[in-house]
């Protein structure tokens, strides 16, 4: 089944990063559905019209995000109405919800927001509980179009579905996500869930993508033998994901093959796999720390606070994470953590010796069981021949155990920060497991 | 002129966020070019073939990213060769560069990487200085296709360019960006720069999107009068961008109208505009701090380190940013910053009183001129009726001046963290300017 996602908004073709694709993909995957194509267009009625027309000719499900706002450059409602040849109907109920939204926040409703109370004739309204633009679901008959050209027949209209579900969602991720969870996914699940696709993603740390590829090559050879079995490698800063997808056959068989394949990969990559699917290093560490009743403090230099940010993205992290310091200057390393000035003079601020003294100082200060400390050169300036940009030291203390590791990362300032954090968390996780 | 971007990679239709769109858009904008459509497809040769065929029928410039890697799921080279009816030719020179890439890193070259030395017949190679896959540029004649259907004629093939430039770039952002800067942008500039589009983006903080829309409505009315003048509002966590674009006419006139429009917006929004184009709050603050020879220390609670991360994303921030603490527990607030336990008992950890004592404690500890402190409830748990999720206090100290502000933010844990940081930086920036 073909599912196409149309993302609408000039900002998405400029500076704004489109995370709605990933949010949608994640939710669809829970019912065995996958996006086959995603198209982004600006706030341009003509482009929007073309893209909807084309997607309607190809896909069973067309989902759009954005362009439902109240402002001058929101064109989705009107354009889709034209493409589908549907009227826009005023909904007293929707207007009531919008009026209430503003009243609850003690804000006078701007006149512009009235636009948002118009609904495609025949569409089901998806209420917006946290914003103003409602979502809409409508099912339309197949788009008729005779195509003579061989090229275009092949390229876009070979497969013409009998009917298409069109779902319009607002652009703000929080609003879109709530509508997905409460309405869209249950709706699609009832209508389309095949139950015949299963997938698992393995998160890998400590090996480069090409080395993983080489190591798992024998298992990849199965792809050719087992119908419907697919592998994909996805590199992130500091980690690589291996996604195994299997479709077709009955459910028992799917689960069996998937489990067997997964076990084979585990045998090859071993402890380099730190988690599966929705697990992240910070989540796994949080669970382990709570289970082991340990507490953590951190000392960061080159990562500037990003380690603390990652750790505290987990709700409830305050149960084990007690405090952190960002000791950016040498003086603060000395004054706050008691690093000896001779150590910095002799070995440098980026050295095994300094990072270990940072970690020990943090342990004295915070009295936690565990400490994680990072010192390095994030660049692009500040590197030397002896200590190049990307040189990073990480110290881990768990109770009486103290270990320091040296790493060399490539990339931009931000990439080096991100790789440092992920690698440090992976290092800490492995030591926690020992 | 139509420019289409094809993003290739199953991970982009799953968990990986596609930032290449934004990087490309930013670079193209510098020579007055804009992406008109962006399409994402998975690692699926048939989808890749369809998408290239369609884009070639619409656009003058087709740029793809991804699918040039050495692994089993990289299909771009082979598929584009089929679509363009070009042979893939082995390049001894490219293989030499790949071999050197591995030799310099003391890694044995995996056999898989040989694939990357094959180039479309007639294409210009873009060397990859930091990775292995080279980029490619090739100009092809117009795609002939007769279309009988009115619908499809309208929707996708009305405009057929006489020739199309096809540019294949690797997916890793760092590699893609370097190729853009060194080769692709200079190449397109020479060939296509019109010099007839100018745009400016104003960054706004402290006002919601709909209020900005209402305030600038009189200026927006100009859009209808002045041909080629366009406005777009783009909301980010804590900030809104207003992009003004003007095209057509001669350069002097463009600059004049743009300046006049910008001034009108400044008169309405005043100090809510903190910067333009590439400026960010952290960059502007860094410049001001260095100019005023001031130093900064920070104390964070609910933001967990994200404030330090944002500040230290600026290379050279160590010249003014001295240290930070993440005082996540009450004990650390008391012990590290000297917050009185009575203050926390009486007013709570999230209160005007506590955040001010945090800031004062940080100033005593770090002996900097300036301090920024944040305490709040990022949620989703931990809120009460009196102190709901999203309640955030920010304290600013600049020399003898001490000010505390209260904010209420909506959103997810991450959004509340991000809004807190942006708002705190904006608050600090305004006080610095006074």
Interface residues (C-beta under 8 A of the other chain):
Chain A: X9 X10 X11 X12 X13 X14 X15 X16 X17 X18 X19 X21 X22 X25 X26 X29 X34 X35 X36 X37 X38 X39 X40 X41 X42 X43 X44 X47 X49 X50 X51 X53 X54 X57 X69 X70 X71 X72 X73 X110 X112 X113 X130 X143 X145 X146 X147 X148 X149 X151 X152 X154 X155 X156 X157 X172 X174 X201 X209 X210 X211 X213 X214 X220 X223 X231 X232 X233 X234 X235 X236 X241 X243 X298 X300 X302 X303 X304 X305 X306 X307 X308 X309 X310 X311 X312 X313 X315 X316 X317 X318 X321 X322 X323 X324 X325 X326 X327 X328 X329 X331 X332 X335 X336 X365 X366 X378 X379 X380 X381 X410 X411 X412 X413 X414 X415 X417
Chain B: X9 X10 X11 X12 X13 X14 X15 X16 X17 X18 X19 X21 X22 X25 X26 X29 X34 X35 X36 X37 X38 X39 X40 X41 X42 X43 X44 X47 X49 X50 X51 X53 X54 X69 X70 X71 X72 X73 X110 X112 X113 X130 X143 X145 X146 X147 X148 X149 X151 X152 X154 X155 X156 X157 X172 X174 X201 X209 X210 X211 X213 X214 X220 X223 X231 X232 X233 X234 X235 X236 X241 X243 X298 X300 X302 X303 X304 X305 X306 X307 X308 X309 X310 X311 X312 X313 X315 X316 X317 X318 X321 X322 X323 X324 X325 X326 X327 X328 X329 X331 X332 X335 X336 X365 X366 X378 X379 X380 X381 X410 X411 X412 X413 X414 X415 X417
